[in-house]
Amino acid sequence: MNISTDFPGGNIKVLTISGDYVRVECDLRDTEGDWFYWAFCVEGAGGRTLTFDFGKDRIGYFGPAVSHDLKVWNWAGEESVAKNRHSFTYTFTESDPVYFAHNMIYSPERFDEFLRANNLKARTFALTDKGNEVKALEIGEGDKVIVLHSRHHCCESTGTYVLEGVLQHLLTALPKGYRVLAIPFMDIDGVINGDQGKNRRPHDHNRDYIDQPIYPSVRELMKYAADNNVKYQFDFHSPYHIGGNDDKVFLVRNLLNEAGQDEFAALFKEESEGLSFRYFADCDIMPNTSWNKLISPTSTKFFSNLPTTELSFTLETAYFGTNDNAVSQNNLLKLGNAFGRALCRYIERH
Ligand SMILES: [Zn+2]
């Protein structure tokens, strides 16, 4: 049996293996404090039933996300996970590689596949210091810009599924006069390496909207914003691991155009009605409440202070959801479609 992290997004530390019991922990790397992302591959375990124990709550309600090809992800199931969510148990029917992860990984390969399937070409928006390409997709030809991005925190994959869903809708329904700049992986190095990304030292990508940004993707985007007429900006994230609001979909509100945010929230709620995973508009984090203190130099703070921007916020999408409102790859795309429909309706009204 071999446990590896040799794939985009891989992250685990194997502490001990005794018989069928494997003690593991998240690899925090340059994270300040604790975080919860992990992903690993098990090969050659055919016929065995193994337990993987993190020693703390590191697994969702439905067990780990499981994949055999890094493309299709499903939950292993509630019965696979211990009550305290410290460990999960899995029976391997064959020796081929099985991938396990905290959340359903959205890889750079998946975005390339989306581009190919829709006959689209991305351009190189920036090169990281490690030489990785930060890709940007532009659609439409108008002079008013909608900026969509995700993975300022590289482990937060649900945001990128939602972003793909928004793009799916806008490909055929983008209002006249508009164009989209979409950057799916702001921290592409972290996405490839399988880093946590959140609270990266000295600061993470969503704390880099400062006078001298240290990350090329942020630096280029700030330049882009100065030279283009950005009307809308939406940053797609995943929240904390699990529980309470973090099981939901919610907007992180700010002080720019609060009536517009109310209106958008109502439209998004309406458009997601009837979906198996939806936005209820009942747990948005209002400005200056809870942790939303509006002091950090985030993308949304930067864009909401531009003279051109009319609406700008962060959308947080749960990693797992709940039994009656559960995350799946398809459900996340449909939520993104609904966001796209809400955005088009909003734009048409204004
Ligand atoms: Zn985030």
Residues whose N, C-alpha, C, O or C-beta is under 5 A from the ligand:
A	BS01	ZN	H153 E156 H237 S238
